Amino acid sequence: MTVAAIVAAGGQGRRLGESRPKQFVKIGDRTLLERSVDAFVTHPAIDEVVVVLPPGAPLPPSLSGRAKPVTAVPGGERRQDSVAAGFAAVTPSVDLIVIHDAARPFVDPATIDRTIEAARESGAAIAALPASDTVKEAGRQKPATVSRTLPRDEIWLAQTPQAFARHVLADAIRIGQSGVAGTDEASLAEQAGHAVRLVEGDARNIKVTTAADLAHARAIVADERKRAVTAGGTPVDAQWRIGTGYDSHRLVEGRRLLLGGVLIPYSMGLKGHSDGDALCHAITDAVLGAAALGDIGRHFPDTDERWRGANSIVLLEQAVALVHGAGFLVANVDAVVIAERPALAPHADRIRERLAQALRVNVSEVSVKGKTNEGMGETGRGEGIAVHAVALLRRADV
């Protein structure tokens, strides 16, 4: 099953009181839009992302050249018009579509997982939180008075993501274009006769609408940075951090050889739970290690079927997003690929370019070198490939 994400960012966000649309306002080192798009570009279940922007607004350069297709389309007058424009840009063969508000920059992979799985089973699902306070319905008169108290255990507060089988979302959009108004796609799907499942949302998945919300979001980012600690529990306050990474895989028949996200013509490929890209794996460990965020096995264990055959460039992008969340940016990376064959030199420039995109740095800040093992050991006998990597991080606020 193929899955696309539509990130709705077509509004003006005037209630925020900023001089520009809220989706382009920074919290920490990234804008709300960048954080929301990153959540889906780095998610292994998502195959493509469509970003709906205000008419005339270009796709920010930071969102182009990613490991997955990211397409920008102009939005419409209403949210449902913008989502319809995004839906029209989704590849026709996509089976399931996830919709997310760019104003929710802290959506986590687990919430995306739950929503997709529920929609896969039932056709439509939304992330939501059960009401924790007593809910009162007000009458129309002014000043407002309580007309009735609603059963709290029946009240849920809708969030995004919201996920739909393609035909369900098509029905919802058709209803919306017939003149029916909806507060979200789920409400239109309901009016089209579809049942919408509720799955557990996340209290941290806040929507930034007002200046107070923006202050809250910035406080969350600041707290993330404060809680980033070294392995020994010491608060991180160093401006520069260094991490090392190592990986090796056996060469086997019947596998493609991928290094740094680039397909290398060769008769064998690297054996592994994912695509076996040892270069990406070593660099992923280096950037995670520099931020004291564990290693690739902690975040993408080979015991989890989600990562079987996974694109390792996407795993690296997700690691970089984690590093950014901890308050760091990649400064530069240096890697050594140890392989008796094939020769790396003809592919080195393409590999550097691909890695630079994933690391969000200039290509001049990525070094990849090929070495042989002079016939010694397993790598020297051409039985496998090994990679050593070093990553330098700098604090984002320096």
C-alpha positions as CSV (number, residue, x, y, z in Angstrom):
1,M,0.0,0.0,0.0
2,T,1.4,3.4,-1.0
3,V,0.8,6.4,1.3
4,A,1.0,10.2,0.5
5,A,0.9,13.0,3.0
6,I,-0.8,16.4,2.3
7,V,0.6,19.2,4.6
8,A,-2.0,22.0,4.7
9,A,-0.2,25.3,4.8
10,G,-2.3,27.5,2.6
11,G,-3.7,29.9,5.2
12,Q,-2.5,33.3,6.3
13,G,-2.6,32.7,10.1
14,R,-3.5,36.3,10.9
15,R,-4.5,35.5,14.5
16,L,-0.9,34.9,15.3
17,G,-0.1,38.6,14.9
18,E,3.1,38.1,12.8
19,S,4.0,39.9,9.7
20,R,4.2,36.7,7.6
21,P,2.0,33.6,7.5
22,K,2.5,31.5,10.6
23,Q,3.8,28.4,8.8
24,F,6.9,30.4,7.8
25,V,7.6,31.5,11.4
26,K,10.6,29.9,13.1
27,I,10.5,28.0,16.3
28,G,14.1,27.1,17.2
29,D,16.1,26.5,14.0
30,R,13.2,25.5,11.8
31,T,9.9,27.0,10.7
32,L,6.6,25.4,11.6
33,L,6.3,24.2,8.0
34,E,9.7,22.6,7.9
35,R,9.1,20.7,11.1
36,S,5.7,19.4,9.9
37,V,7.0,18.4,6.5
38,D,10.1,16.8,8.1
39,A,7.8,14.6,10.2
40,F,6.4,13.0,7.0
41,V,9.4,13.0,4.7
42,T,11.3,11.1,7.4
43,H,8.5,8.7,8.2
44,P,9.1,5.2,6.6
45,A,5.4,4.7,5.7
46,I,5.1,7.9,3.6
47,D,6.0,7.7,-0.1
48,E,5.4,11.3,-1.2
49,V,4.5,14.7,0.3
50,V,2.3,17.4,-1.2
51,V,2.6,20.8,0.5
52,V,-0.3,23.3,0.0
53,L,1.0,26.8,0.2
54,P,-0.5,30.3,-0.1
55,P,-0.9,31.3,-3.7
56,G,2.4,32.7,-5.0
57,A,4.5,31.3,-2.2
58,P,7.3,29.1,-3.5
59,L,8.4,25.9,-1.8
60,P,11.2,26.8,0.6
61,P,14.6,25.6,-0.7
62,S,15.1,23.6,2.5
63,L,12.2,21.3,1.5
64,S,13.5,20.6,-2.0
65,G,15.9,17.8,-3.0
66,R,14.7,15.5,-0.3
67,A,14.8,11.6,-0.3
68,K,11.1,11.5,-1.2
69,P,9.1,13.6,-3.7
70,V,7.9,16.9,-2.2
71,T,5.5,18.8,-4.4
72,A,4.1,22.3,-3.8
73,V,0.7,23.5,-5.0
74,P,-1.2,26.7,-4.4
75,G,-4.1,26.6,-1.9
76,G,-7.6,27.8,-2.2
77,E,-9.9,30.2,-0.3
78,R,-11.0,27.7,2.3
79,R,-9.1,24.8,4.0
80,Q,-11.2,22.2,2.1
81,D,-10.3,23.9,-1.2
82,S,-6.6,23.7,-0.3
83,V,-6.9,20.0,0.5
84,A,-8.7,19.4,-2.8
85,A,-5.8,21.1,-4.6
86,G,-3.4,18.9,-2.7
87,F,-5.4,15.8,-3.5
88,A,-5.3,16.6,-7.2
89,A,-1.5,16.6,-7.0
90,V,-1.2,13.2,-5.3
91,T,0.0,10.4,-7.6
92,P,-3.1,8.6,-8.9
93,S,-1.8,5.2,-7.8
94,V,-1.5,6.2,-4.1
95,D,-3.9,4.1,-1.9
96,L,-4.1,6.1,1.3
97,I,-3.7,9.8,2.0
98,V,-2.7,11.5,5.3
99,I,-3.6,15.1,5.9
100,H,-1.8,17.2,8.5
101,D,-1.9,20.9,9.5
102,A,1.5,22.7,9.1
103,A,0.6,24.5,12.3
104,R,1.1,21.3,14.3
105,P,4.9,21.1,14.3
106,F,5.4,18.4,17.0
107,V,3.5,15.4,15.5
108,D,5.4,12.2,16.4
109,P,6.0,9.1,14.4
110,A,3.8,6.9,16.7
111,T,0.7,9.2,16.1
112,I,1.3,9.0,12.4
113,D,1.6,5.2,12.7
114,R,-1.6,4.8,14.6
115,T,-3.6,7.0,12.3
116,I,-2.4,5.2,9.1
117,E,-3.0,1.8,10.6
118,A,-6.5,2.6,11.6
119,A,-7.3,4.1,8.2
120,R,-5.9,1.1,6.5
121,E,-8.3,-1.1,8.5
122,S,-11.4,1.1,8.4
123,G,-11.0,3.6,5.6
124,A,-10.8,6.8,7.7
125,A,-9.2,7.7,11.0
126,I,-8.2,10.8,12.9
127,A,-5.9,11.5,15.8
128,A,-7.8,12.9,18.8
129,L,-7.7,13.5,22.5
130,P,-10.5,12.6,24.9
131,A,-11.8,15.6,26.8
132,S,-10.4,15.9,30.3
133,D,-12.5,18.8,31.5
134,T,-16.3,19.0,31.9
135,V,-17.8,20.3,28.6
136,K,-20.5,22.9,28.6
137,E,-22.6,23.9,25.6
138,A,-23.5,27.6,25.6
139,G,-26.7,29.1,24.4
140,R,-26.8,31.8,21.7
141,Q,-27.8,34.7,24.0
142,K,-25.4,37.2,25.3
143,P,-23.9,37.1,27.9
144,A,-23.4,33.4,27.4
145,T,-25.1,30.9,29.7
146,V,-24.9,27.1,29.9
147,S,-27.6,25.4,27.9
148,R,-26.5,21.9,28.8
149,T,-23.6,19.8,30.1
150,L,-22.2,17.3,27.6
151,P,-21.1,13.8,28.6
152,R,-17.3,14.2,28.9
153,D,-16.6,10.6,28.0
154,E,-18.3,11.1,24.6
155,I,-16.2,14.2,23.7
156,W,-13.0,14.0,21.7
157,L,-10.8,16.9,20.6
158,A,-9.7,16.4,17.0
159,Q,-6.1,16.8,15.9
160,T,-4.2,16.0,12.7
161,P,-3.0,13.8,11.1
162,Q,-6.2,12.5,9.6
163,A,-5.9,9.6,7.2
164,F,-8.3,8.3,4.5
165,A,-8.4,5.6,1.9
166,R,-8.3,7.3,-1.5
167,H,-12.0,6.8,-2.4
168,V,-13.1,8.0,1.1
169,L,-11.2,11.3,0.7
170,A,-12.5,11.6,-2.9
171,D,-16.1,11.4,-1.5
172,A,-15.3,14.0,1.2
173,I,-13.8,16.4,-1.4
174,R,-16.8,15.9,-3.6
175,I,-19.2,16.8,-0.8
176,G,-17.1,19.9,0.0
177,Q,-17.2,21.0,-3.6
178,S,-21.0,20.7,-3.7
179,G,-21.3,23.6,-1.3
180,V,-21.2,21.7,2.0
181,A,-18.8,23.3,4.5
182,G,-16.7,21.2,6.9
183,T,-14.3,22.1,9.6
184,D,-12.0,19.3,8.5
185,E,-11.9,16.5,6.1
186,A,-13.2,14.1,8.7
187,S,-16.4,16.1,9.0
188,L,-16.9,16.0,5.3
189,A,-16.2,12.3,5.2
190,E,-18.9,11.9,7.9
191,Q,-21.4,13.8,5.8
192,A,-20.5,11.6,2.8
193,G,-21.7,8.6,4.9
194,H,-18.3,7.2,6.0
195,A,-17.5,6.1,9.6
196,V,-14.3,7.8,10.9
197,R,-12.3,6.0,13.6
198,L,-10.7,7.8,16.5
199,V,-7.2,6.9,17.5
200,E,-5.1,8.3,20.4
201,G,-3.5,11.6,19.7
202,D,-0.7,13.3,21.6
203,A,-1.0,16.2,24.0
204,R,2.3,17.6,22.7
205,N,0.8,17.8,19.2
206,I,-0.4,21.3,19.7
207,K,-1.7,23.7,17.1
208,V,-0.1,27.1,16.8
209,T,-2.8,29.6,16.3
210,T,-2.2,32.5,18.7
211,A,0.8,34.4,20.0
212,A,0.4,32.4,23.3
213,D,0.6,29.1,21.2
214,L,3.7,30.3,19.5
215,A,5.3,31.1,22.9
216,H,4.3,27.6,24.1
217,A,5.9,26.0,21.0
218,R,9.1,27.9,21.5
219,A,9.2,26.9,25.1
220,I,8.9,23.2,24.0
221,V,11.9,23.6,21.7
222,A,13.9,25.4,24.4
223,D,13.0,22.6,26.9
224,E,14.1,19.9,24.3
225,R,17.5,21.6,24.1
226,K,17.8,21.8,27.9
227,R,16.9,18.1,28.2
228,A,19.5,17.0,25.6
229,V,22.1,15.3,27.8
230,T,25.4,13.5,27.3
231,A,25.6,9.8,28.0
232,G,26.8,10.6,31.6
233,G,23.8,12.8,32.3
234,T,25.6,16.2,32.0
235,P,23.5,19.0,30.4
236,V,24.7,19.7,26.9
237,D,26.1,23.2,26.7
238,A,29.1,22.7,24.4
239,Q,29.0,24.6,21.1
240,W,30.6,21.8,19.1
241,R,30.1,18.1,19.4
242,I,32.0,15.2,17.6
243,G,30.6,11.7,16.9
244,T,32.0,8.6,15.2
245,G,30.2,5.9,13.4
246,Y,31.1,2.5,12.0
247,D,29.3,-0.1,10.0
248,S,30.1,-3.2,7.8
249,H,28.0,-5.5,5.7
250,R,28.7,-8.7,3.8
251,L,28.4,-8.6,0.0
252,V,25.9,-11.1,-1.4
253,E,24.3,-12.1,-4.7
254,G,20.8,-10.8,-5.5
255,R,21.1,-7.5,-3.7
256,R,21.5,-4.0,-5.1
257,L,24.6,-2.1,-4.0
258,L,23.6,1.2,-2.4
259,L,26.2,3.6,-0.8
260,G,25.1,7.0,0.4
261,G,21.7,6.6,-1.3
262,V,23.3,6.1,-4.7
263,L,22.9,2.9,-6.7
264,I,26.4,1.5,-7.6
265,P,26.6,-0.9,-10.6
266,Y,28.0,-4.1,-9.3
267,S,27.3,-7.8,-9.4
268,M,26.6,-8.0,-5.6
269,G,24.9,-5.9,-2.9
270,L,25.2,-5.5,0.9
271,K,23.2,-7.8,3.0
272,G,21.1,-6.1,5.7
273,H,17.6,-5.7,7.3
274,S,17.2,-2.4,5.5
275,D,18.8,-1.7,2.1
276,G,22.2,-2.4,3.6
277,D,23.6,1.1,2.9
278,A,26.7,0.9,5.2
279,L,27.8,4.5,4.4
280,C,24.4,5.9,5.5
281,H,24.4,3.7,8.6
282,A,27.9,4.8,9.7
283,I,27.0,8.5,9.2
284,T,23.7,8.0,11.0
285,D,25.6,6.6,14.0
286,A,28.1,9.5,13.9
287,V,25.4,12.3,13.9
288,L,23.3,10.5,16.6
289,G,26.4,9.9,18.7
290,A,27.6,13.5,18.5
291,A,24.2,14.6,20.0
292,A,24.3,11.7,22.6
293,L,21.0,10.3,21.1
294,G,22.0,6.7,21.0
295,D,22.7,4.7,17.8
296,I,20.9,3.5,14.7
297,G,19.9,0.3,16.4
298,R,18.0,2.1,19.1
299,H,15.9,4.2,16.7
300,F,15.6,1.7,13.8
301,P,16.0,-1.8,15.3
302,D,16.4,-4.7,12.9
303,T,13.8,-6.5,15.0
304,D,11.1,-4.1,13.7
305,E,9.5,-5.1,10.4
306,R,8.9,-1.4,9.6
307,W,12.5,-1.1,8.8
308,R,12.8,-4.1,6.5
309,G,14.1,-2.9,3.2
310,A,14.0,0.7,4.4
311,N,15.7,3.4,2.4
312,S,18.7,4.3,4.6
313,I,18.8,7.9,3.3
314,V,15.4,8.3,4.9
315,L,16.7,6.9,8.2
316,L,19.6,9.4,8.0
317,E,17.1,12.2,7.4
318,Q,15.1,11.1,10.4
319,A,18.3,11.0,12.5
320,V,19.2,14.6,11.4
321,A,15.7,15.7,12.4
322,L,16.3,14.2,15.8
323,V,19.6,16.0,16.1
324,H,17.9,19.3,15.1
325,G,15.3,18.7,17.8
326,A,18.1,18.3,20.3
327,G,19.3,21.8,19.3
328,F,22.2,20.9,16.9
329,L,23.0,21.3,13.3
330,V,25.4,19.2,11.2
331,A,28.6,21.2,10.5
332,N,30.5,18.6,8.4
333,V,30.9,14.9,7.9
334,D,33.9,12.8,6.8
335,A,33.6,9.2,5.8
336,V,36.0,6.4,4.6
337,V,34.5,3.5,2.6
338,I,36.8,0.4,2.8
339,A,36.1,-1.8,-0.2
340,E,38.4,-3.8,-2.4
341,R,35.9,-3.4,-5.2
342,P,34.0,-1.7,-6.8
343,A,35.9,1.5,-7.2
344,L,34.2,4.4,-5.4
345,A,35.8,7.3,-7.2
346,P,33.4,7.4,-10.2
347,H,30.4,7.8,-7.9
348,A,31.9,10.0,-5.1
349,D,30.5,13.3,-6.3
350,R,26.9,11.9,-6.6
351,I,27.2,10.3,-3.2
352,R,28.4,13.6,-1.6
353,E,25.5,15.5,-3.2
354,R,22.9,12.9,-2.0
355,L,24.3,12.9,1.5
356,A,24.5,16.7,1.7
357,Q,20.7,16.8,0.9
358,A,20.0,14.4,3.7
359,L,22.3,16.1,6.2
360,R,21.0,19.6,5.2
361,V,24.5,21.0,4.5
362,N,26.4,22.2,1.5
363,V,28.1,19.5,-0.5
364,S,31.5,21.2,0.4
365,E,30.8,20.0,4.0
366,V,30.7,16.3,3.0
367,S,33.8,14.2,2.4
368,V,33.7,10.6,1.2
369,K,36.9,8.7,0.5
370,G,37.4,5.2,-0.9
371,K,40.2,2.9,0.4
372,T,41.1,-0.7,-0.1
373,N,42.3,-3.0,2.7
374,E,45.3,-4.1,0.6
375,G,43.9,-7.7,0.4
376,M,43.9,-8.2,4.1
377,G,40.9,-9.7,6.0
378,E,37.3,-10.1,4.9
379,T,37.1,-6.7,3.2
380,G,40.5,-7.3,1.5
381,R,39.1,-10.5,0.1
382,G,36.1,-8.7,-1.3
383,E,33.6,-10.3,1.0
384,G,32.2,-7.1,2.4
385,I,32.4,-3.3,2.8
386,A,33.2,-1.4,5.9
387,V,32.7,2.3,6.6
388,H,34.1,4.7,9.2
389,A,32.5,8.1,9.7
390,V,33.0,11.3,11.8
391,A,30.4,14.0,12.2
392,L,30.9,17.5,13.7
393,L,27.8,19.2,15.1
394,R,27.3,22.8,16.2
395,R,24.6,24.2,18.4
396,A,21.8,25.7,16.4
397,D,21.6,28.9,18.5
398,V,25.3,29.7,18.1
